Amino acid sequence: MGKNRTCVVNCVAHGYHLKVEVNGIDIGIKGGKDETKRIFADESPVTPQLPKHLKNLACIRRGENHFKVTFTRLTKRKDAKLMVELKRASQIGTDKFAVRIEDRLNETMEVTHMFWMG
């Protein structure tokens, strides 16, 4: 495994319920606050040593990966905001995918993104 096969998922989800999945694995971001998770390769040498509650963070595969955000706005407050950002380290710098959404109350929406890891 190359040392650059890690990503950071940053979320600002005030007034939102949120679910973030990588390759169909829920990485444990629920919304309602600011959250950050570091995810890494499923074949990392540290994966077998991880506590059970962190094993879901070893979800990046070699090749094509799928990033999915499902969210519902829970409040009409104007200060409700949603931002989800996937940053990945690469040999060429940092690639970034970000979602900023204005949506309707109680409407559940989904955004997907594909990224490649060598």
C-alpha positions as a printed Julia matrix, in Angstrom:
118×3 Matrix{Float64}:
   0.0    0.0    0.0
   1.32   3.44  -0.88
   1.51   5.89   1.97
  -0.77   8.32   0.11
  -3.84   6.07   0.06
  -5.68   8.04   2.7
  -8.46  10.61   2.57
  -9.99  13.06   4.99
 -13.74  13.64   5.05
 -14.72  17.02   6.56
 -18.37  17.8    7.29
 -20.27  20.83   8.51
 -23.86  19.68   8.94
 -25.78  22.05  11.21
 -29.52  21.35  10.98
 -29.03  18.21   8.87
 -29.17  14.46   9.34
 -26.34  12.96   7.32
 -24.99   9.6    6.23
 -21.63   9.31   4.45
 -20.63   6.06   2.75
 -17.47   5.01   0.95
 -17.87   1.91  -1.2
 -21.15   1.15   0.58
 -19.58   1.34   4.06
 -21.05   3.87   6.5
 -18.08   5.77   7.98
 -20.06   6.99  10.99
 -20.8   10.64  10.21
 -24.32  11.47  11.42
 -24.68  15.25  11.04
 -25.85  17.95  13.41
 -22.29  19.19  14.0
 -18.81  19.55  12.51
 -17.1   16.18  12.01
 -13.87  14.95  10.46
 -12.88  11.34   9.68
  -9.66   9.98   8.21
 -10.28   6.98   5.97
  -7.62   4.71   4.51
  -6.92   1.65   2.39
  -8.71  -1.57   3.28
  -5.42  -3.42   2.78
  -3.45  -1.26   5.21
  -1.2   -3.21   7.57
  -2.9   -1.5   10.55
  -6.41  -2.64   9.59
  -6.32  -5.95  11.52
  -5.16  -4.08  14.65
  -7.99  -1.53  14.62
 -10.66  -1.62  17.34
 -13.98  -2.92  16.01
 -15.62   0.54  16.1
 -12.92   1.94  13.72
 -12.71  -0.89  11.16
 -15.29   0.89   8.96
 -12.67   3.61   8.28
 -10.54   1.11   6.31
 -12.76   1.43   3.24
 -10.64   2.76   0.35
  -9.9    0.23  -2.39
  -7.24   0.24  -5.06
  -8.89   1.57  -8.23
 -12.42   2.96  -8.41
 -14.09   4.14  -5.18
 -17.59   5.48  -4.6
 -18.39   8.31  -2.17
 -22.07   8.83  -1.29
 -23.7   11.47   0.91
 -27.36  11.13   1.9
 -28.84  14.06   3.81
 -32.07  15.57   5.09
 -32.56  19.15   6.23
 -34.25  19.13   9.65
 -34.82  22.84  10.34
 -36.07  25.99   8.63
 -33.43  28.1   10.39
 -31.43  30.25   8.02
 -28.17  29.34   9.74
 -28.54  25.64   8.81
 -25.68  24.63   6.57
 -24.24  21.58   4.9
 -20.75  21.15   3.53
 -19.11  17.79   2.87
 -15.57  17.65   1.57
 -13.42  14.7    0.52
  -9.7   15.45   0.36
  -7.28  12.84  -0.84
  -3.52  12.83  -0.83
  -1.93  12.02  -4.18
   1.47  12.18  -5.74
   0.4   15.37  -7.53
  -1.03  17.25  -4.55
  -4.49  17.23  -3.02
  -7.64  16.54  -5.01
 -10.84  17.83  -3.5
 -14.56  17.11  -3.93
 -17.0   19.31  -2.03
 -20.79  19.54  -1.74
 -22.6   22.68  -0.6
 -26.35  22.42  -0.86
 -29.39  24.63  -0.44
 -32.43  22.37  -0.2
 -35.95  22.0    1.14
 -37.01  21.02   4.66
 -37.42  17.26   5.27
 -36.45  16.39   1.7
 -33.9   13.56   1.57
 -31.29  13.94  -1.14
 -28.26  11.98  -2.26
 -25.0   13.05  -3.92
 -22.44  10.59  -5.27
 -18.87  10.97  -6.48
 -16.39   8.48  -7.91
 -12.67   8.77  -7.15
  -9.69   6.66  -8.2
  -6.87   5.46  -5.96
  -3.78   3.85  -7.5
